[in-house]
Amino acid sequence: MRIVMIGTGYVGLVSGACFADFGHQVVCVDKDTAKIDALERGEIPIFEPDLDRLVETNVKAGRLTFTTNLKGPVSEADAVFIAVGTPSRRGDGHADLTYVHAAAREIAEALKGFTVVITKSTVPVGTGDDVERIMRETNPSADVVVASNPEFLREGAAIRDFKHPDRIVVGTEDERARKVIAEIYRPLYLNQAPIMYTGRRTAELIKYAANAFLATKITFINEIADLAERAGADVQEVARGIGLDNRIGAKFLHAGPGFGGSCFPKDIRALAKTAQDHDVSLRLVEAVLAVNDARKRAMARKVAHALDGNLRGKTIAVLGLAFKPNTDDMREAPSIPLITALIDQGAKVRAYDPESMQQARAELPDVAYCNDAYSCAKGADALVIVTEWEQFRALDLKRLKAELAQPVVVDLRNIYRPDEMAALGFAYESVGRPQQRG
């Protein structure tokens, strides 16, 4: 199949490379000339495990190319995916569909012959209707079907998620479009990945509902963690105890500093706004947003508590800046409000992250960035673990204690065991577990 991917951001680049790896001919299009030039040189603009290898392999095989020219590739395509950004609109939280609408107009102008235009960007219910209307107005004679095919990729595990999906959701009632999309995903039949065909609006809502539900699980266990700390219980054992119930499941029940990233915060805000537009009150979804925002700010108070309530003049070492491991994504990362609050309370902050420090400098210019975990900890009054990178799970704790000015560790990801940290002489605080002091 001849596929055009509009947008070379996270979703577009991963999806385009994976489709090419299936054997399709894929052209990735982006208006950003510098980004396309970098991709043609083999430079990947995001960090995602194995993505560089996947892109290189398929470029060499001639199945994957990059261009700023939309018209030529679209005119020859069987399917065109829209995978542009849909950030929160400044001021009101609605999804900003400017890039989606602009892509629809440009695609319509270039269409020749029957083509399926598929929205992969996360968009509010009814966006497919808008895209179809725009395309009909732009090119009334176009033989086109607009479908929805939301993505369900986890940053840090995106390639595996793409090739081994729980489900593939396709929103269209057009039989020709179904056949084209089924052929695109045919290589996944061996993995028995189910294709779920729905109406277009239903597919759009499935994506938002899935993200909102997962965010709700995270927020729920974070609130239970607060109760566990006060009541002397262990939230990790609570999570295991409820997660073994098949009706609940163990995933997304890890207490921490709150969710962030490019999807959950903006998508949940957009879902709440979409509901308001339809005169529906999603009070649970609205509460999830409020609780998560408050939790991120509260993490600085947790650090202050570990230092007897006073941060002025103290040096805090922060390990992990990206919103999760195996990515360099700083969007809505819990580290940002945490570090901002620490600095506002008079602390000096040093930080280390294996991948995201270049991106972090734009968000957090007043931080001293270090080359490794131990140089970050050297002379600090407390160490805070914010992102659970694998390399932070096996630190030399004796060396770490020797580097710190005070043996204080605030573990916001519950990487270590409280009893072991106390035995080594650390004053150790974690999330949803009793405090331990050596």
Helices and strands as residue ranges (DSSP letters): E 2-6, H 10-21, E 25-29, H 33-40, H 51-60, E 64-67, H 71-75, E 79-82, H 98-110, E 115-119, H 127-138, E 144-148, H 158-163, E 168-171, H 175-184, G 186-191, E 195-198, H 200-231, H 235-243, H 264-277, H 283-306, E 315-319, H 335-344, E 348-352, H 357-363, E 368-369, H 373-377, E 382-385, G 390-392, H 397-403, E 408-411, H 418-423, E 427-429, E 436-437
